[in-house]
Amino acid sequence: MIATLRQASDDLYSPGRLGLGKNRLTIRLRTVIHPEEGVSVPLYLGEVQRSLTQREDNGLKLQLFPENLAQLPTPTDLEE
């Protein structure tokens, strides 16, 4: 997941993006879980923030959300 977020921050960099007063781009990694039939819940697994103004950003802020990762079904949950 960390590599995916880093790659996304690199791929989505564009000097033409407007930050609406902010100089950071936030990219979130999410999935959808179904705690019960007919119910869909978005679940944010992590995010990365990068500069909108610098192509080479050494100050990436990468964060994973372990409490949300723990909510993901395990392979044995899927077999039931």
C-alpha positions in Angstrom: 0.0 0.0 0.0 2.8 2.4 0.8 4.4 1.9 -2.6 1.0 2.4 -4.3 0.4 5.7 -2.5 3.9 6.9 -3.3 3.4 6.0 -7.0 0.0 7.7 -7.1 1.5 10.9 -5.6 4.1 10.8 -8.4 1.7 10.0 -11.2 -0.9 12.6 -10.1 1.5 15.5 -9.7 0.7 18.3 -12.1 2.0 21.9 -11.9 -1.4 23.1 -13.3 -3.5 21.8 -10.4 -5.1 24.5 -8.2 -4.8 24.0 -4.5 -7.6 26.5 -3.7 -5.4 28.3 -1.2 -3.5 25.1 -0.2 -0.2 24.0 -1.5 -0.7 20.3 -0.7 -2.3 17.5 -2.8 -4.0 14.7 -0.7 -4.5 11.3 -2.2 -6.5 8.7 -0.3 -6.5 4.9 -0.6 -9.9 3.5 0.0 -12.0 0.4 -0.4 -15.7 -0.5 0.1 -16.7 -3.1 2.7 -20.1 -4.7 3.0 -20.8 -5.3 6.8 -24.2 -6.8 5.9 -26.1 -7.5 2.8 -27.3 -4.4 1.0 -24.9 -2.1 3.0 -21.8 -0.6 1.5 -19.4 1.5 3.6 -16.3 3.3 2.3 -13.2 2.5 4.3 -10.1 4.8 4.1 -6.9 2.7 4.4 -4.3 5.4 4.1 -3.4 8.7 2.5 -0.4 10.6 1.2 0.1 14.4 1.0 2.5 16.0 -1.3 3.5 19.5 -2.6 1.5 21.0 -5.4 4.4 23.2 -6.3 7.5 21.0 -6.3 7.9 18.1 -8.7 10.5 16.3 -6.4 8.8 16.4 -3.0 11.0 14.9 -0.3 8.4 15.9 2.3 5.7 13.3 1.5 3.4 12.8 4.4 2.3 9.1 4.3 -0.2 7.7 6.8 -1.8 4.3 7.1 -4.9 3.8 9.2 -4.4 0.5 11.1 -7.8 0.7 12.8 -9.4 0.6 9.3 -7.0 -2.0 8.0 -8.2 -4.2 10.9 -11.7 -4.0 9.5 -10.8 -5.7 6.2 -12.1 -9.2 5.9 -9.5 -12.0 6.1 -9.5 -14.8 3.4 -11.2 -17.1 5.9 -14.0 -14.5 6.4 -14.6 -14.6 2.6 -15.0 -18.4 2.6 -18.0 -18.3 4.9 
